[in-house]
Amino acid sequence: MKKSDKILVAVAIGFLAGLAVYAARRYKERSMLNQVADEGYETAHDILFPNRDQIGKKLHYGPVLPE
């Protein structure tokens, strides 16, 4: 295998690994947001998830108006 082919394969593997990590974090964040939404915004995040930090910066507490 040529050196350029090896580099291309390494970049592709790195990209796929990064994509997998991103998808896993996104799934975890979505599941936490859905659980918070099901419980209601009055329930504090630290009560629902006592051993976790806030994952998403866009986590919104309060009523959300439909668009």
All heavy atoms as TSV, in Angstrom:
chain	resi	resn	atom	element	x	y	z
A	1	MET	N	N	0.835	-1.171	0.000
A	1	MET	CA	C	0.000	0.000	0.000
A	1	MET	C	C	0.888	1.245	0.000
A	1	MET	O	O	1.896	1.300	0.701
A	1	MET	CB	C	-0.881	0.009	1.255
A	1	MET	CG	C	-2.187	0.723	1.019
A	1	MET	SD	S	-3.123	1.113	2.506
A	1	MET	CE	C	-4.001	-0.347	2.884
A	2	LYS	N	N	0.527	2.230	-0.781
A	2	LYS	CA	C	1.298	3.455	-0.856
A	2	LYS	C	C	1.130	4.265	0.422
A	2	LYS	O	O	0.166	4.102	1.167
A	2	LYS	CB	C	0.841	4.300	-2.030
A	2	LYS	CG	C	1.117	3.702	-3.383
A	2	LYS	CD	C	0.659	4.658	-4.454
A	2	LYS	CE	C	0.907	4.088	-5.829
A	2	LYS	NZ	N	0.434	4.997	-6.875
A	3	LYS	N	N	2.080	5.152	0.653
A	3	LYS	CA	C	2.029	5.991	1.840
A	3	LYS	C	C	0.802	6.896	1.814
A	3	LYS	O	O	0.151	7.097	2.838
A	3	LYS	CB	C	3.303	6.830	1.945
A	3	LYS	CG	C	3.383	7.658	3.192
A	3	LYS	CD	C	4.696	8.391	3.294
A	3	LYS	CE	C	4.740	9.223	4.557
A	3	LYS	NZ	N	6.003	9.928	4.707
A	4	SER	N	N	0.449	7.419	0.658
A	4	SER	CA	C	-0.711	8.295	0.549
A	4	SER	C	C	-2.007	7.529	0.833
A	4	SER	O	O	-2.947	8.084	1.408
A	4	SER	CB	C	-0.775	8.946	-0.832
A	4	SER	OG	O	-0.916	7.958	-1.841
A	5	ASP	N	N	-2.051	6.258	0.448
A	5	ASP	CA	C	-3.225	5.433	0.742
A	5	ASP	C	C	-3.362	5.184	2.246
A	5	ASP	O	O	-4.458	5.193	2.794
A	5	ASP	CB	C	-3.152	4.101	0.007
A	5	ASP	CG	C	-3.321	4.240	-1.500
A	5	ASP	OD1	O	-3.831	5.299	-1.945
A	5	ASP	OD2	O	-2.934	3.299	-2.235
A	6	LYS	N	N	-2.220	4.955	2.905
A	6	LYS	CA	C	-2.243	4.744	4.352
A	6	LYS	C	C	-2.727	5.995	5.081
A	6	LYS	O	O	-3.491	5.903	6.044
A	6	LYS	CB	C	-0.856	4.348	4.847
A	6	LYS	CG	C	-0.430	2.969	4.437
A	6	LYS	CD	C	0.957	2.648	4.970
A	6	LYS	CE	C	1.415	1.283	4.491
A	6	LYS	NZ	N	2.769	0.967	4.975
A	7	ILE	N	N	-2.265	7.137	4.625
A	7	ILE	CA	C	-2.692	8.401	5.241
A	7	ILE	C	C	-4.184	8.603	5.026
A	7	ILE	O	O	-4.914	9.004	5.945
A	7	ILE	CB	C	-1.882	9.586	4.676
A	7	ILE	CG1	C	-0.428	9.484	5.143
A	7	ILE	CG2	C	-2.477	10.915	5.103
A	7	ILE	CD1	C	0.501	10.498	4.516
A	8	LEU	N	N	-4.661	8.315	3.834
A	8	LEU	CA	C	-6.082	8.461	3.534
A	8	LEU	C	C	-6.937	7.528	4.390
A	8	LEU	O	O	-7.981	7.926	4.919
A	8	LEU	CB	C	-6.335	8.194	2.046
A	8	LEU	CG	C	-7.754	8.423	1.546
A	8	LEU	CD1	C	-8.145	9.882	1.739
A	8	LEU	CD2	C	-7.871	8.027	0.093
A	9	VAL	N	N	-6.474	6.298	4.584
A	9	VAL	CA	C	-7.196	5.345	5.426
A	9	VAL	C	C	-7.203	5.823	6.881
A	9	VAL	O	O	-8.219	5.748	7.571
A	9	VAL	CB	C	-6.586	3.930	5.305
A	9	VAL	CG1	C	-7.125	3.001	6.371
A	9	VAL	CG2	C	-6.850	3.365	3.923
A	10	ALA	N	N	-6.079	6.336	7.367
A	10	ALA	CA	C	-5.996	6.831	8.741
A	10	ALA	C	C	-6.921	8.019	8.952
A	10	ALA	O	O	-7.608	8.120	9.980
A	10	ALA	CB	C	-4.559	7.210	9.075
A	11	VAL	N	N	-6.991	8.916	7.971
A	11	VAL	CA	C	-7.887	10.069	8.071
A	11	VAL	C	C	-9.342	9.610	8.060
A	11	VAL	O	O	-10.168	10.105	8.834
A	11	VAL	CB	C	-7.618	11.074	6.922
A	11	VAL	CG1	C	-8.706	12.121	6.839
A	11	VAL	CG2	C	-6.260	11.722	7.108
A	12	ALA	N	N	-9.676	8.647	7.237
A	12	ALA	CA	C	-11.042	8.128	7.173
A	12	ALA	C	C	-11.438	7.453	8.484
A	12	ALA	O	O	-12.550	7.648	8.989
A	12	ALA	CB	C	-11.182	7.147	6.012
A	13	ILE	N	N	-10.526	6.682	9.063
A	13	ILE	CA	C	-10.811	6.025	10.344
A	13	ILE	C	C	-10.978	7.066	11.446
A	13	ILE	O	O	-11.879	6.962	12.287
A	13	ILE	CB	C	-9.698	5.010	10.691
A	13	ILE	CG1	C	-9.782	3.814	9.740
A	13	ILE	CG2	C	-9.800	4.553	12.132
A	13	ILE	CD1	C	-8.642	2.846	9.881
A	14	GLY	N	N	-10.145	8.070	11.448
A	14	GLY	CA	C	-10.268	9.149	12.430
A	14	GLY	C	C	-11.580	9.889	12.300
A	14	GLY	O	O	-12.228	10.224	13.292
A	15	PHE	N	N	-11.980	10.148	11.065
A	15	PHE	CA	C	-13.249	10.836	10.828
A	15	PHE	C	C	-14.427	10.001	11.308
A	15	PHE	O	O	-15.338	10.505	11.956
A	15	PHE	CB	C	-13.409	11.148	9.334
A	15	PHE	CG	C	-14.737	11.760	8.999
A	15	PHE	CD1	C	-15.001	13.074	9.309
A	15	PHE	CD2	C	-15.715	11.006	8.367
A	15	PHE	CE1	C	-16.230	13.640	9.007
A	15	PHE	CE2	C	-16.946	11.548	8.056
A	15	PHE	CZ	C	-17.200	12.882	8.382
A	16	LEU	N	N	-14.409	8.707	11.007
A	16	LEU	CA	C	-15.500	7.828	11.441
A	16	LEU	C	C	-15.544	7.694	12.959
A	16	LEU	O	O	-16.632	7.651	13.546
A	16	LEU	CB	C	-15.365	6.461	10.779
A	16	LEU	CG	C	-15.625	6.431	9.275
A	16	LEU	CD1	C	-15.351	5.041	8.721
A	16	LEU	CD2	C	-17.048	6.862	8.960
A	17	ALA	N	N	-14.386	7.652	13.594
A	17	ALA	CA	C	-14.357	7.591	15.059
A	17	ALA	C	C	-14.911	8.877	15.665
A	17	ALA	O	O	-15.689	8.837	16.624
A	17	ALA	CB	C	-12.934	7.348	15.540
A	18	GLY	N	N	-14.532	10.005	15.108
A	18	GLY	CA	C	-15.063	11.286	15.578
A	18	GLY	C	C	-16.562	11.388	15.378
A	18	GLY	O	O	-17.286	11.895	16.236
A	19	LEU	N	N	-17.026	10.899	14.247
A	19	LEU	CA	C	-18.459	10.905	13.969
A	19	LEU	C	C	-19.216	10.015	14.950
A	19	LEU	O	O	-20.295	10.371	15.417
A	19	LEU	CB	C	-18.707	10.447	12.533
A	19	LEU	CG	C	-20.131	10.563	12.004
A	19	LEU	CD1	C	-20.576	12.018	11.989
A	19	LEU	CD2	C	-20.215	9.967	10.619
A	20	ALA	N	N	-18.634	8.870	15.305
A	20	ALA	CA	C	-19.272	7.969	16.271
A	20	ALA	C	C	-19.349	8.609	17.654
A	20	ALA	O	O	-20.367	8.507	18.344
A	20	ALA	CB	C	-18.511	6.648	16.330
A	21	VAL	N	N	-18.277	9.282	18.068
A	21	VAL	CA	C	-18.278	9.959	19.375
A	21	VAL	C	C	-19.312	11.081	19.381
A	21	VAL	O	O	-20.065	11.245	20.345
A	21	VAL	CB	C	-16.871	10.496	19.701
A	21	VAL	CG1	C	-16.897	11.436	20.901
A	21	VAL	CG2	C	-15.917	9.347	19.943
A	22	TYR	N	N	-19.365	11.856	18.309
A	22	TYR	CA	C	-20.346	12.935	18.208
A	22	TYR	C	C	-21.770	12.391	18.267
A	22	TYR	O	O	-22.617	12.934	18.978
A	22	TYR	CB	C	-20.135	13.703	16.898
A	22	TYR	CG	C	-21.229	14.711	16.621
A	22	TYR	CD1	C	-21.251	15.927	17.289
A	22	TYR	CD2	C	-22.234	14.444	15.700
A	22	TYR	CE1	C	-22.250	16.852	17.048
A	22	TYR	CE2	C	-23.238	15.359	15.462
A	22	TYR	CZ	C	-23.245	16.559	16.125
A	22	TYR	OH	O	-24.246	17.470	15.891
A	23	ALA	N	N	-22.040	11.318	17.547
A	23	ALA	CA	C	-23.389	10.737	17.539
A	23	ALA	C	C	-23.763	10.197	18.919
A	23	ALA	O	O	-24.904	10.347	19.361
A	23	ALA	CB	C	-23.478	9.631	16.490
A	24	ALA	N	N	-22.810	9.592	19.613
A	24	ALA	CA	C	-23.086	9.064	20.953
A	24	ALA	C	C	-23.400	10.186	21.934
A	24	ALA	O	O	-24.340	10.083	22.727
A	24	ALA	CB	C	-21.899	8.245	21.443
A	25	ARG	N	N	-22.618	11.268	21.885
A	25	ARG	CA	C	-22.889	12.410	22.767
A	25	ARG	C	C	-24.226	13.055	22.443
A	25	ARG	O	O	-24.965	13.447	23.330
A	25	ARG	CB	C	-21.769	13.442	22.675
A	25	ARG	CG	C	-20.506	13.030	23.376
A	25	ARG	CD	C	-19.460	14.134	23.359
A	25	ARG	NE	N	-19.947	15.414	23.822
A	25	ARG	CZ	C	-19.943	15.801	25.103
A	25	ARG	NH1	N	-19.498	14.995	26.022
A	25	ARG	NH2	N	-20.402	16.996	25.441
A	26	ARG	N	N	-24.533	13.157	21.169
A	26	ARG	CA	C	-25.799	13.762	20.740
A	26	ARG	C	C	-26.976	12.905	21.206
A	26	ARG	O	O	-27.984	13.437	21.672
A	26	ARG	CB	C	-25.790	13.893	19.219
A	26	ARG	CG	C	-26.972	14.585	18.651
A	26	ARG	CD	C	-26.863	16.069	18.863
A	26	ARG	NE	N	-28.004	16.693	18.203
A	26	ARG	CZ	C	-28.558	17.795	18.597
A	26	ARG	NH1	N	-28.063	18.459	19.601
A	26	ARG	NH2	N	-29.579	18.284	17.970
A	27	TYR	N	N	-26.858	11.584	21.108
A	27	TYR	CA	C	-27.913	10.680	21.562
A	27	TYR	C	C	-28.113	10.797	23.072
A	27	TYR	O	O	-29.247	10.858	23.556
A	27	TYR	CB	C	-27.558	9.238	21.193
A	27	TYR	CG	C	-28.549	8.232	21.710
A	27	TYR	CD1	C	-29.782	8.066	21.081
A	27	TYR	CD2	C	-28.270	7.480	22.834
A	27	TYR	CE1	C	-30.704	7.155	21.569
A	27	TYR	CE2	C	-29.177	6.568	23.324
A	27	TYR	CZ	C	-30.397	6.412	22.685
A	27	TYR	OH	O	-31.307	5.517	23.179
A	28	LYS	N	N	-27.008	10.866	23.805
A	28	LYS	CA	C	-27.086	10.987	25.265
A	28	LYS	C	C	-27.745	12.310	25.658
A	28	LYS	O	O	-28.595	12.355	26.550
A	28	LYS	CB	C	-25.673	10.894	25.844
A	28	LYS	CG	C	-25.604	10.858	27.338
A	28	LYS	CD	C	-24.160	10.676	27.763
A	28	LYS	CE	C	-24.021	10.669	29.262
A	28	LYS	NZ	N	-22.616	10.558	29.668
A	29	GLU	N	N	-27.367	13.384	24.988
A	29	GLU	CA	C	-27.952	14.692	25.278
A	29	GLU	C	C	-29.441	14.708	24.955
A	29	GLU	O	O	-30.247	15.216	25.728
A	29	GLU	CB	C	-27.230	15.775	24.472
A	29	GLU	CG	C	-27.768	17.161	24.717
A	29	GLU	CD	C	-27.060	18.218	23.885
A	29	GLU	OE1	O	-26.088	17.881	23.180
A	29	GLU	OE2	O	-27.500	19.362	23.933
A	30	ARG	N	N	-29.820	14.142	23.818
A	30	ARG	CA	C	-31.230	14.096	23.433
A	30	ARG	C	C	-32.054	13.290	24.427
A	30	ARG	O	O	-33.166	13.668	24.769
A	30	ARG	CB	C	-31.389	13.479	22.040
A	30	ARG	CG	C	-31.048	14.411	20.941
A	30	ARG	CD	C	-32.289	15.223	20.573
A	30	ARG	NE	N	-31.930	16.612	20.637
A	30	ARG	CZ	C	-32.654	17.592	21.152
A	30	ARG	NH1	N	-33.801	17.375	21.648
A	30	ARG	NH2	N	-32.251	18.813	21.173
A	31	SER	N	N	-31.502	12.174	24.906
A	31	SER	CA	C	-32.251	11.356	25.858
A	31	SER	C	C	-32.433	12.095	27.179
A	31	SER	O	O	-33.497	12.014	27.798
A	31	SER	CB	C	-31.570	10.011	26.077
A	31	SER	OG	O	-30.332	10.169	26.704
A	32	MET	N	N	-31.418	12.841	27.606
A	32	MET	CA	C	-31.552	13.623	28.835
A	32	MET	C	C	-32.584	14.732	28.652
A	32	MET	O	O	-33.415	14.970	29.530
A	32	MET	CB	C	-30.205	14.222	29.232
A	32	MET	CG	C	-29.234	13.210	29.773
A	32	MET	SD	S	-27.615	13.904	30.139
A	32	MET	CE	C	-28.001	14.915	31.558
A	33	LEU	N	N	-32.542	15.404	27.525
A	33	LEU	CA	C	-33.511	16.471	27.266
A	33	LEU	C	C	-34.932	15.927	27.188
A	33	LEU	O	O	-35.870	16.550	27.683
A	33	LEU	CB	C	-33.154	17.206	25.966
A	33	LEU	CG	C	-31.932	18.094	26.014
A	33	LEU	CD1	C	-31.630	18.640	24.616
A	33	LEU	CD2	C	-32.112	19.225	26.988
A	34	ASN	N	N	-35.101	14.763	26.587
A	34	ASN	CA	C	-36.428	14.158	26.516
A	34	ASN	C	C	-36.937	13.766	27.898
A	34	ASN	O	O	-38.120	13.923	28.194
A	34	ASN	CB	C	-36.420	12.946	25.591
A	34	ASN	CG	C	-36.351	13.334	24.140
A	34	ASN	OD1	O	-36.729	14.443	23.762
A	34	ASN	ND2	N	-35.861	12.440	23.309
A	35	GLN	N	N	-36.052	13.263	28.746
A	35	GLN	CA	C	-36.473	12.902	30.097
A	35	GLN	C	C	-36.861	14.141	30.891
A	35	GLN	O	O	-37.853	14.134	31.620
A	35	GLN	CB	C	-35.372	12.139	30.826
A	35	GLN	CG	C	-35.816	11.639	32.185
A	35	GLN	CD	C	-34.768	10.777	32.844
A	35	GLN	OE1	O	-33.760	10.436	32.240
A	35	GLN	NE2	N	-35.011	10.438	34.085
A	36	VAL	N	N	-36.097	15.221	30.750
A	36	VAL	CA	C	-36.434	16.471	31.428
A	36	VAL	C	C	-37.771	16.990	30.917
A	36	VAL	O	O	-38.614	17.445	31.691
A	36	VAL	CB	C	-35.322	17.522	31.233
A	36	VAL	CG1	C	-35.770	18.894	31.690
A	36	VAL	CG2	C	-34.070	17.106	31.983
A	37	ALA	N	N	-38.002	16.889	29.619
A	37	ALA	CA	C	-39.261	17.345	29.047
A	37	ALA	C	C	-40.435	16.502	29.537
A	37	ALA	O	O	-41.525	17.027	29.789
A	37	ALA	CB	C	-39.193	17.307	27.522
A	38	ASP	N	N	-40.231	15.199	29.696
A	38	ASP	CA	C	-41.301	14.336	30.191
A	38	ASP	C	C	-41.629	14.623	31.647
A	38	ASP	O	O	-42.790	14.561	32.044
A	38	ASP	CB	C	-40.911	12.858	30.037
A	38	ASP	CG	C	-40.934	12.409	28.593
A	38	ASP	OD1	O	-41.561	13.092	27.767
A	38	ASP	OD2	O	-40.301	11.372	28.300
A	39	GLU	N	N	-40.622	14.924	32.441
A	39	GLU	CA	C	-40.837	15.177	33.867
A	39	GLU	C	C	-41.458	16.548	34.105
A	39	GLU	O	O	-42.138	16.754	35.088
A	39	GLU	CB	C	-39.508	15.086	34.624
A	39	GLU	CG	C	-38.926	13.700	34.682
A	39	GLU	CD	C	-39.735	12.769	35.547
A	39	GLU	OE1	O	-40.364	13.231	36.516
A	39	GLU	OE2	O	-39.736	11.563	35.256
A	40	GLY	N	N	-41.198	17.461	33.237
A	40	GLY	CA	C	-41.678	18.825	33.423
A	40	GLY	C	C	-40.523	19.715	33.819
A	40	GLY	O	O	-39.569	19.282	34.460
A	41	TYR	N	N	-40.612	20.957	33.445
A	41	TYR	CA	C	-39.493	21.847	33.680
A	41	TYR	C	C	-39.335	22.219	35.150
A	41	TYR	O	O	-38.317	22.760	35.551
A	41	TYR	CB	C	-39.597	23.101	32.808
A	41	TYR	CG	C	-40.735	24.022	33.172
A	41	TYR	CD1	C	-40.546	25.070	34.057
A	41	TYR	CD2	C	-41.999	23.852	32.619
A	41	TYR	CE1	C	-41.576	25.920	34.385
A	41	TYR	CE2	C	-43.025	24.695	32.940
A	41	TYR	CZ	C	-42.815	25.730	33.825
A	41	TYR	OH	O	-43.837	26.568	34.146
A	42	GLU	N	N	-40.341	21.932	35.987
A	42	GLU	CA	C	-40.221	22.253	37.400
A	42	GLU	C	C	-39.229	21.335	38.107
A	42	GLU	O	O	-38.663	21.699	39.124
A	42	GLU	CB	C	-41.574	22.136	38.112
A	42	GLU	CG	C	-42.601	23.130	37.629
A	42	GLU	CD	C	-43.447	22.583	36.485
A	42	GLU	OE1	O	-43.189	21.450	36.035
A	42	GLU	OE2	O	-44.347	23.306	36.042
A	43	THR	N	N	-39.034	20.125	37.588
A	43	THR	CA	C	-38.107	19.176	38.192
A	43	THR	C	C	-36.684	19.598	37.866
A	43	THR	O	O	-36.337	19.765	36.710
A	43	THR	CB	C	-38.368	17.750	37.667
A	43	THR	OG1	O	-39.741	17.433	37.846
A	43	THR	CG2	C	-37.513	16.748	38.394
A	44	ALA	N	N	-35.896	19.756	38.888
A	44	ALA	CA	C	-34.532	20.248	38.697
A	44	ALA	C	C	-33.662	19.195	38.025
A	44	ALA	O	O	-33.836	17.995	38.229
A	44	ALA	CB	C	-33.921	20.641	40.036
A	45	HIS	N	N	-32.704	19.661	37.251
A	45	HIS	CA	C	-31.787	18.776	36.536
A	45	HIS	C	C	-30.943	17.969	37.509
A	45	HIS	O	O	-30.647	16.796	37.271
A	45	HIS	CB	C	-30.892	19.615	35.627
A	45	HIS	CG	C	-30.004	18.816	34.758
A	45	HIS	ND1	N	-28.720	18.512	35.090
A	45	HIS	CD2	C	-30.219	18.239	33.551
A	45	HIS	CE1	C	-28.164	17.788	34.144
A	45	HIS	NE2	N	-29.055	17.607	33.193
A	46	ASP	N	N	-30.554	18.571	38.629
A	46	ASP	CA	C	-29.714	17.845	39.585
A	46	ASP	C	C	-30.491	16.767	40.328
A	46	ASP	O	O	-29.886	15.842	40.872
A	46	ASP	CB	C	-29.042	18.800	40.557
A	46	ASP	CG	C	-30.032	19.645	41.337
A	46	ASP	OD1	O	-31.208	19.695	40.947
A	46	ASP	OD2	O	-29.614	20.263	42.329
A	47	ILE	N	N	-31.803	16.832	40.349
A	47	ILE	CA	C	-32.607	15.764	40.949
A	47	ILE	C	C	-32.745	14.606	39.973
A	47	ILE	O	O	-32.649	13.441	40.356
A	47	ILE	CB	C	-33.994	16.298	41.364
A	47	ILE	CG1	C	-33.829	17.287	42.508
A	47	ILE	CG2	C	-34.916	15.163	41.753
A	47	ILE	CD1	C	-35.088	18.001	42.895
A	48	LEU	N	N	-32.947	14.910	38.702
A	48	LEU	CA	C	-33.075	13.853	37.699
A	48	LEU	C	C	-31.753	13.148	37.434
A	48	LEU	O	O	-31.710	11.936	37.236
A	48	LEU	CB	C	-33.595	14.440	36.383
A	48	LEU	CG	C	-35.041	14.915	36.387
A	48	LEU	CD1	C	-35.362	15.592	35.066
A	48	LEU	CD2	C	-35.984	13.759	36.630
A	49	PHE	N	N	-30.677	13.891	37.412
A	49	PHE	CA	C	-29.354	13.350	37.090
A	49	PHE	C	C	-28.361	13.781	38.165
A	49	PHE	O	O	-27.547	14.670	37.937
A	49	PHE	CB	C	-28.894	13.842	35.717
A	49	PHE	CG	C	-29.905	13.616	34.634
A	49	PHE	CD1	C	-30.648	14.660	34.131
A	49	PHE	CD2	C	-30.124	12.348	34.138
A	49	PHE	CE1	C	-31.578	14.449	33.139
A	49	PHE	CE2	C	-31.058	12.135	33.143
A	49	PHE	CZ	C	-31.789	13.177	32.647
A	50	PRO	N	N	-28.390	13.137	39.340
A	50	PRO	CA	C	-27.546	13.610	40.442
A	50	PRO	C	C	-26.043	13.407	40.216
A	50	PRO	O	O	-25.242	14.145	40.771
A	50	PRO	CB	C	-28.028	12.769	41.632
A	50	PRO	CG	C	-28.636	11.566	41.029
A	50	PRO	CD	C	-29.195	11.995	39.710
A	51	ASN	N	N	-25.641	12.445	39.428
A	51	ASN	CA	C	-24.222	12.154	39.244
A	51	ASN	C	C	-23.663	12.668	37.933
A	51	ASN	O	O	-22.572	12.291	37.540
A	51	ASN	CB	C	-23.983	10.640	39.327
A	51	ASN	CG	C	-24.379	10.096	40.682
A	51	ASN	OD1	O	-24.234	10.779	41.690
A	51	ASN	ND2	N	-24.908	8.886	40.713
A	52	ARG	N	N	-24.403	13.492	37.226
A	52	ARG	CA	C	-23.957	13.965	35.908
A	52	ARG	C	C	-23.896	15.475	35.879
A	52	ARG	O	O	-24.656	16.170	36.544
A	52	ARG	CB	C	-24.920	13.511	34.821
A	52	ARG	CG	C	-24.975	12.029	34.643
A	52	ARG	CD	C	-25.826	11.706	33.461
A	52	ARG	NE	N	-26.041	10.273	33.375
A	52	ARG	CZ	C	-26.829	9.705	32.504
A	52	ARG	NH1	N	-27.487	10.447	31.657
A	52	ARG	NH2	N	-26.971	8.404	32.473
A	53	ASP	N	N	-23.006	15.977	35.068
A	53	ASP	CA	C	-22.963	17.400	34.798
A	53	ASP	C	C	-23.878	17.694	33.624
A	53	ASP	O	O	-24.329	16.794	32.928
A	53	ASP	CB	C	-21.541	17.845	34.436
A	53	ASP	CG	C	-20.602	17.740	35.621
A	53	ASP	OD1	O	-21.078	17.858	36.759
A	53	ASP	OD2	O	-19.392	17.548	35.395
A	54	GLN	N	N	-24.113	18.956	33.406
A	54	GLN	CA	C	-24.935	19.343	32.266
A	54	GLN	C	C	-24.146	19.090	30.990
A	54	GLN	O	O	-23.021	19.543	30.842
A	54	GLN	CB	C	-25.301	20.822	32.360
A	54	GLN	CG	C	-26.174	21.295	31.235
A	54	GLN	CD	C	-26.578	22.750	31.417
A	54	GLN	OE1	O	-26.409	23.291	32.486
A	54	GLN	NE2	N	-27.082	23.349	30.389
A	55	ILE	N	N	-24.750	18.357	30.061
A	55	ILE	CA	C	-24.047	18.016	28.823
A	55	ILE	C	C	-24.157	19.154	27.820
A	55	ILE	O	O	-23.181	19.654	27.309
A	55	ILE	CB	C	-24.603	16.722	28.217
A	55	ILE	CG1	C	-24.216	15.540	29.082
A	55	ILE	CG2	C	-24.078	16.520	26.807
A	55	ILE	CD1	C	-24.728	14.234	28.581
A	56	GLY	N	N	-25.375	19.540	27.534
A	56	GLY	CA	C	-25.580	20.518	26.472
A	56	GLY	C	C	-25.615	21.937	26.979
A	56	GLY	O	O	-26.138	22.228	28.045
A	57	LYS	N	N	-25.056	22.831	26.205
A	57	LYS	CA	C	-25.114	24.241	26.560
A	57	LYS	C	C	-26.469	24.827	26.208
A	57	LYS	O	O	-26.829	25.880	26.693
A	57	LYS	CB	C	-24.013	25.005	25.823
A	57	LYS	CG	C	-22.627	24.584	26.240
A	57	LYS	CD	C	-21.573	25.320	25.451
A	57	LYS	CE	C	-20.199	24.824	25.848
A	57	LYS	NZ	N	-19.152	25.463	25.059
A	58	LYS	N	N	-27.218	24.131	25.371
A	58	LYS	CA	C	-28.507	24.621	24.921
A	58	LYS	C	C	-29.659	24.059	25.749
A	58	LYS	O	O	-30.801	24.169	25.354
A	58	LYS	CB	C	-28.730	24.263	23.455
A	58	LYS	CG	C	-27.767	24.946	22.525
A	58	LYS	CD	C	-28.094	24.608	21.092
A	58	LYS	CE	C	-27.167	25.310	20.141
A	58	LYS	NZ	N	-27.503	25.000	18.751
A	59	LEU	N	N	-29.329	23.456	26.902
A	59	LEU	CA	C	-30.360	22.899	27.758
A	59	LEU	C	C	-31.235	24.032	28.264
A	59	LEU	O	O	-30.753	24.991	28.854
A	59	LEU	CB	C	-29.726	22.145	28.923
A	59	LEU	CG	C	-30.657	21.387	29.831
A	59	LEU	CD1	C	-31.412	20.307	29.043
A	59	LEU	CD2	C	-29.895	20.745	30.957
A	60	HIS	N	N	-32.517	23.936	28.025
A	60	HIS	CA	C	-33.437	25.025	28.316
A	60	HIS	C	C	-34.472	24.560	29.316
A	60	HIS	O	O	-35.146	23.562	29.095
A	60	HIS	CB	C	-34.126	25.473	27.023
A	60	HIS	CG	C	-35.162	26.520	27.241
A	60	HIS	ND1	N	-34.839	27.825	27.485
A	60	HIS	CD2	C	-36.513	26.446	27.276
A	60	HIS	CE1	C	-35.957	28.520	27.649
A	60	HIS	NE2	N	-36.987	27.697	27.528
A	61	TYR	N	N	-34.583	25.281	30.419
A	61	TYR	CA	C	-35.615	25.000	31.395
A	61	TYR	C	C	-36.706	26.050	31.252
A	61	TYR	O	O	-36.438	27.223	31.099
A	61	TYR	CB	C	-35.058	25.040	32.818
A	61	TYR	CG	C	-34.027	23.970	33.066
A	61	TYR	CD1	C	-32.703	24.274	33.220
A	61	TYR	CD2	C	-34.411	22.648	33.135
A	61	TYR	CE1	C	-31.767	23.288	33.445
A	61	TYR	CE2	C	-33.491	21.640	33.354
A	61	TYR	CZ	C	-32.186	21.979	33.517
A	61	TYR	OH	O	-31.256	21.006	33.727
A	62	GLY	N	N	-37.908	25.610	31.317
A	62	GLY	CA	C	-39.036	26.527	31.206
A	62	GLY	C	C	-39.938	26.097	30.076
A	62	GLY	O	O	-39.628	25.188	29.310
A	63	PRO	N	N	-41.074	26.735	29.991
A	63	PRO	CA	C	-42.000	26.370	28.926
A	63	PRO	C	C	-41.442	26.739	27.561
A	63	PRO	O	O	-40.766	27.749	27.403
A	63	PRO	CB	C	-43.253	27.182	29.243
A	63	PRO	CG	C	-42.781	28.297	30.097
A	63	PRO	CD	C	-41.576	27.811	30.832
A	64	VAL	N	N	-41.729	25.900	26.606
A	64	VAL	CA	C	-41.281	26.154	25.234
A	64	VAL	C	C	-42.534	26.330	24.393
A	64	VAL	O	O	-43.414	25.482	24.360
A	64	VAL	CB	C	-40.446	24.963	24.688
A	64	VAL	CG1	C	-40.043	25.218	23.258
A	64	VAL	CG2	C	-39.227	24.756	25.564
A	65	LEU	N	N	-42.605	27.441	23.732
A	65	LEU	CA	C	-43.758	27.726	22.895
A	65	LEU	C	C	-43.615	27.019	21.556
A	65	LEU	O	O	-42.551	27.033	20.943
A	65	LEU	CB	C	-43.887	29.241	22.672
A	65	LEU	CG	C	-44.038	30.069	23.935
A	65	LEU	CD1	C	-44.019	31.545	23.606
A	65	LEU	CD2	C	-45.316	29.709	24.670
A	66	PRO	N	N	-44.687	26.385	21.092
A	66	PRO	CA	C	-44.600	25.717	19.782
A	66	PRO	C	C	-44.448	26.739	18.669
A	66	PRO	O	O	-44.990	27.841	18.734
A	66	PRO	CB	C	-45.926	24.969	19.671
A	66	PRO	CG	C	-46.832	25.632	20.627
A	66	PRO	CD	C	-45.997	26.252	21.698
A	67	GLU	N	N	-43.708	26.345	17.665
A	67	GLU	CA	C	-43.465	27.269	16.546
A	67	GLU	C	C	-44.522	27.131	15.491
A	67	GLU	O	O	-45.165	26.207	15.271
A	67	GLU	CB	C	-42.114	26.987	15.940
A	67	GLU	CG	C	-41.021	27.304	16.909
A	67	GLU	CD	C	-39.651	26.997	16.319
A	67	GLU	OE1	O	-39.542	26.769	15.119
A	67	GLU	OE2	O	-38.700	26.998	17.089
